[in-house]
Amino acid sequence: MNTESNTTAQKAEVKKENRFSLWLNMLDEKDRAMNPTKRKGKWLFALCALVILFGLSFIWFPAAKLDQPVITTPVQKPAQQKSQAQRSAFEMPADSFEIILKQKIYDDLAEEK
């Protein structure tokens, strides 16, 4: 009974294979049956041909030419705006109410001294 389930599983695997996988398996078997020196020569030739085609692709398809206008720099730098209050580099930007509140606290501290 166990052998019947194995044979049906093998038949299901054969049915799942498509033409491409069968063709690929056939070519692989032919390749393995070749003389090792001929096999190595065949793969070396194929690899060299691909490398040559890769190199020639840079000649056949040159780089694209970009037609962008030249960007000119302004003559004068814009004046930097000075902030009213010195802030810490780690301080997050705050809304106007928070800035006014901080100024009032600092003013109150300065009057106490």
C-alpha positions as CSV (number, residue, x, y, z in Angstrom):
1,M,0.0,0.0,0.0
2,N,2.9,2.3,0.7
3,T,4.4,1.6,-2.7
4,E,1.2,2.7,-4.4
5,S,1.3,6.1,-2.7
6,N,5.0,6.5,-3.7
7,T,4.3,5.8,-7.4
8,T,1.4,8.2,-7.5
9,A,3.6,10.9,-5.9
10,Q,6.3,10.3,-8.5
11,K,3.7,10.5,-11.3
12,A,2.4,13.8,-9.8
13,E,6.0,15.2,-9.8
14,V,6.5,14.2,-13.4
15,K,3.2,15.9,-14.4
16,K,4.3,19.1,-12.6
17,E,7.4,19.4,-14.7
18,N,7.0,21.6,-17.7
19,R,8.8,21.6,-21.0
20,F,11.4,24.1,-20.0
21,S,12.5,22.1,-16.9
22,L,12.6,18.9,-19.0
23,W,14.7,20.7,-21.7
24,L,17.0,22.1,-19.0
25,N,17.5,18.7,-17.4
26,M,18.3,17.1,-20.8
27,L,20.9,19.8,-21.5
28,D,22.4,19.4,-18.0
29,E,22.7,15.6,-18.6
30,K,24.4,16.2,-21.9
31,D,26.8,18.7,-20.3
32,R,27.7,16.3,-17.6
33,A,28.3,13.6,-20.1
34,M,30.9,15.7,-22.0
35,N,34.6,15.3,-21.7
36,P,35.8,17.5,-18.7
37,T,38.3,19.5,-20.9
38,K,35.6,20.2,-23.6
39,R,33.1,21.1,-20.9
40,K,35.6,23.6,-19.3
41,G,36.4,25.0,-22.8
42,K,32.7,25.5,-23.6
43,W,32.0,27.4,-20.4
44,L,35.2,29.5,-20.7
45,F,34.1,30.4,-24.3
46,A,30.6,31.3,-23.1
47,L,32.0,33.4,-20.2
48,C,34.5,35.2,-22.5
49,A,31.8,36.0,-25.0
50,L,29.5,37.5,-22.3
51,V,32.4,39.6,-21.0
52,I,33.2,40.9,-24.5
53,L,29.5,41.7,-25.2
54,F,29.4,43.6,-21.9
55,G,32.4,45.6,-22.9
56,L,31.1,46.3,-26.3
57,S,27.8,47.5,-24.9
58,F,29.5,50.6,-23.6
59,I,30.6,51.4,-27.2
60,W,27.3,50.5,-28.9
61,F,25.2,52.4,-26.3
62,P,27.2,55.4,-25.2
63,A,26.3,57.4,-22.1
64,A,23.3,59.7,-22.4
65,K,24.1,63.4,-22.9
66,L,22.3,65.7,-20.5
67,D,21.2,69.1,-21.8
68,Q,21.0,71.1,-18.6
69,P,21.7,74.8,-18.4
70,V,24.7,75.8,-16.4
71,I,23.8,76.9,-12.9
72,T,25.4,80.2,-12.0
73,T,26.2,81.2,-8.4
74,P,24.8,84.5,-7.1
75,V,27.3,87.4,-6.9
76,Q,26.6,88.4,-3.3
77,K,25.6,86.1,-0.5
78,P,22.3,87.0,1.2
79,A,22.7,88.6,4.6
80,Q,22.2,86.1,7.4
81,Q,19.3,86.9,9.8
82,K,20.4,87.3,13.4
83,S,18.1,85.6,15.9
84,Q,16.8,87.8,18.7
85,A,17.6,85.3,21.4
86,Q,20.5,82.9,21.6
87,R,19.3,79.3,21.5
88,S,21.0,76.1,22.4
89,A,21.9,73.8,19.5
90,F,19.9,71.1,21.1
91,E,16.8,73.2,21.6
92,M,13.8,72.3,19.5
93,P,12.0,75.1,17.6
94,A,9.1,76.6,19.6
95,D,6.0,78.5,18.9
96,S,5.8,82.3,19.7
97,F,4.0,81.8,23.0
98,E,6.8,79.6,24.3
99,I,9.5,82.1,23.2
100,I,7.6,85.0,25.0
101,L,7.3,82.9,28.1
102,K,11.0,82.0,28.1
103,Q,11.9,85.7,27.7
104,K,9.7,86.7,30.6
105,I,11.3,84.0,32.8
106,Y,14.8,85.1,31.9
107,D,13.8,88.8,32.5
108,D,12.4,87.9,35.9
109,L,15.6,86.0,36.8
110,A,17.8,88.9,35.7
111,E,15.7,91.3,37.9
112,E,16.1,89.1,41.0
113,K,19.9,89.2,40.8
